[in-house]
Each structure stands twice: as C-alpha cells, then as structure tokens.
C-alpha cells in the first residue's frame, strides 16, 4: 500500500515537472490537481488506453511504437477535459507531454526498482 502511494506521489510530481517543461501543458491547482490528474490518467490508460492499444497494435508495430505516444496523448487530452486545474492546449502539447512523461516514468521506475 505504501509503495502505491509513493508511486502516485511520484506520478503527480512528474506531471508537475511536465507542466514546467512543456509549453501548453498547465496544472493550475498545484499538487492537489496533479494528484487527481495522475489518478485519472492512470485509470484512463488502464481502461480505454489498454483497449485502444490492443486495437491499434498493427499500427504501433508499423510505427515502431511511436503511435503508442499518440494514444497516451489522447488519454492526457481526455484527462484534461475531466480534471479541473489540469489543462492541455492541444495535440502538440499533449504529444510532447506524453513523451516527457514517458521518459520521467522510465526514470522513476528505474530508480525505484529493487
């Protein structure tokens, strides 16, 4: 349980970092909005994102996985519509936010491994 809370907090901090790095990617509610947005993005990726990744698997193969970033960008855009205090200004910021968030998540997972 403690590990889950730490992962949630690190995901929210990663979102805050993305909001500082990517123009058009805004979190106006501080850590609270980032925590809510990270939960919503996680739930969307686990449900709708998983279905879309299965459906578009051939396209992901042909694009060498780049299309998975487009799906993640779509989940970020959808989350920005659902969460107050979290706003993404279009597909460009959502895509680059997805790229930076993926890199940060990879670094967090690498640092947190046992």
Phi and psi in degrees as GROMACS dihedral restraints (atoms count N, CA, C in turn):
[ dihedral_restraints ]
;  ai    aj    ak    al  type     phi  dphi    fc
    3     4     5     6     1   -62.6    20    10
    4     5     6     7     1   -39.2    20    10
    6     7     8     9     1   -63.7    20    10
    7     8     9    10     1   -38.6    20    10
    9    10    11    12     1   -63.6    20    10
   10    11    12    13     1   -42.3    20    10
   12    13    14    15     1   -66.0    20    10
   13    14    15    16     1   -40.7    20    10
   15    16    17    18     1   -63.4    20    10
   16    17    18    19     1   -42.6    20    10
   18    19    20    21     1   -63.4    20    10
   19    20    21    22     1   -39.8    20    10
   21    22    23    24     1   -63.6    20    10
   22    23    24    25     1   -45.1    20    10
   24    25    26    27     1   -63.8    20    10
   25    26    27    28     1   -42.0    20    10
   27    28    29    30     1   -66.4    20    10
   28    29    30    31     1   -35.3    20    10
   30    31    32    33     1   -66.1    20    10
   31    32    33    34     1   -39.8    20    10
   33    34    35    36     1   -66.1    20    10
   34    35    36    37     1   -40.4    20    10
   36    37    38    39     1   -65.1    20    10
   37    38    39    40     1   -38.3    20    10
   39    40    41    42     1   -61.2    20    10
   40    41    42    43     1   -40.2    20    10
   42    43    44    45     1   -63.5    20    10
   43    44    45    46     1   -40.2    20    10
   45    46    47    48     1   -63.6    20    10
   46    47    48    49     1   -38.9    20    10
   48    49    50    51     1   -64.7    20    10
   49    50    51    52     1   -43.8    20    10
   51    52    53    54     1   -60.1    20    10
   52    53    54    55     1   -38.9    20    10
   54    55    56    57     1   -66.0    20    10
   55    56    57    58     1   -23.7    20    10
   57    58    59    60     1   -85.3    20    10
   58    59    60    61     1   -25.8    20    10
   60    61    62    63     1   -94.7    20    10
   61    62    63    64     1   -39.0    20    10
   63    64    65    66     1   -99.7    20    10
   64    65    66    67     1   118.3    20    10
   66    67    68    69     1   -65.1    20    10
   67    68    69    70     1   137.2    20    10
   69    70    71    72     1    91.0    20    10
   70    71    72    73     1     3.6    20    10
   72    73    74    75     1  -116.5    20    10
   73    74    75    76     1   107.4    20    10
   75    76    77    78     1  -122.1    20    10
   76    77    78    79     1   138.6    20    10
   78    79    80    81     1  -125.8    20    10
   79    80    81    82     1   109.5    20    10
   81    82    83    84     1   -99.5    20    10
   82    83    84    85     1    -0.3    20    10
   84    85    86    87     1  -109.8    20    10
   85    86    87    88     1    13.6    20    10
   87    88    89    90     1    68.5    20    10
   88    89    90    91     1  -149.1    20    10
   90    91    92    93     1   -65.1    20    10
   91    92    93    94     1   -34.3    20    10
   93    94    95    96     1   -62.0    20    10
   94    95    96    97     1   -47.2    20    10
   96    97    98    99     1   -65.5    20    10
   97    98    99   100     1   -36.5    20    10
   99   100   101   102     1   -66.8    20    10
  100   101   102   103     1   -38.4    20    10
  102   103   104   105     1   -63.7    20    10
  103   104   105   106     1   -45.0    20    10
  105   106   107   108     1   -65.4    20    10
  106   107   108   109     1   -43.6    20    10
  108   109   110   111     1   -63.5    20    10
  109   110   111   112     1   -38.2    20    10
  111   112   113   114     1   -67.9    20    10
  112   113   114   115     1   -34.0    20    10
  114   115   116   117     1   -67.3    20    10
  115   116   117   118     1   -45.3    20    10
  117   118   119   120     1   -65.1    20    10
  118   119   120   121     1   -43.4    20    10
  120   121   122   123     1   -62.5    20    10
  121   122   123   124     1   -41.9    20    10
  123   124   125   126     1   -61.8    20    10
  124   125   126   127     1   -43.7    20    10
  126   127   128   129     1   -66.6    20    10
  127   128   129   130     1   -40.8    20    10
  129   130   131   132     1   -65.0    20    10
  130   131   132   133     1   -41.7    20    10
  132   133   134   135     1   -66.2    20    10
  133   134   135   136     1   -34.8    20    10
  135   136   137   138     1   -74.9    20    10
  136   137   138   139     1   -25.9    20    10
  138   139   140   141     1  -106.0    20    10
  139   140   141   142     1   -80.7    20    10
  141   142   143   144     1   -64.2    20    10
  142   143   144   145     1   -40.6    20    10
  144   145   146   147     1   -62.7    20    10
  145   146   147   148     1   -39.9    20    10
  147   148   149   150     1   -64.6    20    10
  148   149   150   151     1   -41.3    20    10
  150   151   152   153     1   -63.8    20    10
  151   152   153   154     1   -45.2    20    10
  153   154   155   156     1   -64.8    20    10
  154   155   156   157     1   -36.1    20    10
  156   157   158   159     1   -67.0    20    10
  157   158   159   160     1   -35.4    20    10
  159   160   161   162     1   -69.8    20    10
  160   161   162   163     1   -43.9    20    10
  162   163   164   165     1   -64.7    20    10
  163   164   165   166     1   -40.0    20    10
  165   166   167   168     1   -97.8    20    10
  166   167   168   169     1    19.5    20    10
  168   169   170   171     1   -55.0    20    10
  169   170   171   172     1   -45.4    20    10
  171   172   173   174     1   -60.2    20    10
  172   173   174   175     1   -38.0    20    10
  174   175   176   177     1   -67.2    20    10
  175   176   177   178     1   -35.5    20    10
  177   178   179   180     1   -66.3    20    10
  178   179   180   181     1   -36.9    20    10
  180   181   182   183     1   -65.4    20    10
  181   182   183   184     1   -47.2    20    10
  183   184   185   186     1   -64.4    20    10
  184   185   186   187     1   -35.2    20    10
  186   187   188   189     1   -92.1    20    10
  187   188   189   190     1    10.5    20    10
  189   190   191   192     1    57.8    20    10
  190   191   192   193     1    33.4    20    10
  192   193   194   195     1    90.6    20    10
  193   194   195   196     1    -6.5    20    10
  195   196   197   198     1   -63.3    20    10
  196   197   198   199     1   -32.6    20    10
  198   199   200   201     1   -65.3    20    10
  199   200   201   202     1   -23.5    20    10
  201   202   203   204     1   -64.0    20    10
  202   203   204   205     1   -31.5    20    10
  204   205   206   207     1   -67.4    20    10
  205   206   207   208     1   -33.6    20    10
  207   208   209   210     1   -66.0    20    10
  208   209   210   211     1   -40.7    20    10
  210   211   212   213     1   -64.7    20    10
  211   212   213   214     1   -42.9    20    10
  213   214   215   216     1   -62.9    20    10
  214   215   216   217     1   -37.5    20    10
  216   217   218   219     1   -63.4    20    10
  217   218   219   220     1   -39.9    20    10
  219   220   221   222     1   -63.5    20    10
  220   221   222   223     1   -38.8    20    10
  222   223   224   225     1   -67.6    20    10
  223   224   225   226     1   -36.3    20    10
  225   226   227   228     1   -67.0    20    10
  226   227   228   229     1   -42.9    20    10
  228   229   230   231     1   -62.2    20    10
  229   230   231   232     1   -42.8    20    10
  231   232   233   234     1   -63.5    20    10
  232   233   234   235     1   -41.4    20    10
  234   235   236   237     1   -64.1    20    10
  235   236   237   238     1   -35.0    20    10
  237   238   239   240     1   -68.0    20    10
  238   239   240   241     1   -26.6    20    10
  240   241   242   243     1   -75.5    20    10
  241   242   243   244     1   -26.1    20    10
  243   244   245   246     1   -93.2    20    10
  244   245   246   247     1   -25.1    20    10
  246   247   248   249     1  -109.0    20    10
  247   248   249   250     1   124.6    20    10
  249   250   251   252     1   -72.1    20    10
  250   251   252   253     1   140.9    20    10
  252   253   254   255     1    86.8    20    10
  253   254   255   256     1    -1.2    20    10
  255   256   257   258     1  -125.8    20    10
  256   257   258   259     1   117.7    20    10
  258   259   260   261     1  -136.0    20    10
  259   260   261   262     1   133.4    20    10
  261   262   263   264     1  -122.5    20    10
  262   263   264   265     1   129.4    20    10
  264   265   266   267     1   -84.6    20    10
  265   266   267   268     1    15.1    20    10
  267   268   269   270     1   146.2    20    10
  268   269   270   271     1  -172.3    20    10
  270   271   272   273     1   -70.1    20    10
  271   272   273   274     1   -36.1    20    10
  273   274   275   276     1   -61.2    20    10
  274   275   276   277     1   -56.4    20    10
  276   277   278   279     1   -61.7    20    10
  277   278   279   280     1   -33.8    20    10
  279   280   281   282     1   -66.5    20    10
  280   281   282   283     1   -41.2    20    10
  282   283   284   285     1   -65.7    20    10
  283   284   285   286     1   -49.4    20    10
  285   286   287   288     1   -68.2    20    10
  286   287   288   289     1   -32.6    20    10
  288   289   290   291     1   -64.3    20    10
  289   290   291   292     1   -37.5    20    10
  291   292   293   294     1   -64.2    20    10
  292   293   294   295     1   -40.5    20    10
  294   295   296   297     1   -64.3    20    10
  295   296   297   298     1   -50.5    20    10
  297   298   299   300     1   -64.8    20    10
  298   299   300   301     1   -40.8    20    10
  300   301   302   303     1   -64.3    20    10
  301   302   303   304     1   -37.7    20    10
  303   304   305   306     1   -65.0    20    10
  304   305   306   307     1   -42.3    20    10
  306   307   308   309     1   -65.2    20    10
  307   308   309   310     1   -45.1    20    10
  309   310   311   312     1   -63.0    20    10
  310   311   312   313     1   -40.5    20    10
  312   313   314   315     1   -64.1    20    10
  313   314   315   316     1   -38.3    20    10
  315   316   317   318     1   -64.4    20    10
  316   317   318   319     1   -41.2    20    10
  318   319   320   321     1   -66.0    20    10
  319   320   321   322     1   -41.9    20    10
  321   322   323   324     1   -63.5    20    10
  322   323   324   325     1   -45.2    20    10
  324   325   326   327     1   -63.2    20    10
  325   326   327   328     1   -38.4    20    10
  327   328   329   330     1   -65.6    20    10
  328   329   330   331     1   -41.9    20    10
  330   331   332   333     1   -71.7    20    10
  331   332   333   334     1   -28.8    20    10
  333   334   335   336     1   -92.1    20    10
  334   335   336   337     1    -2.8    20    10
  336   337   338   339     1   -70.2    20    10
  337   338   339   340     1   156.2    20    10
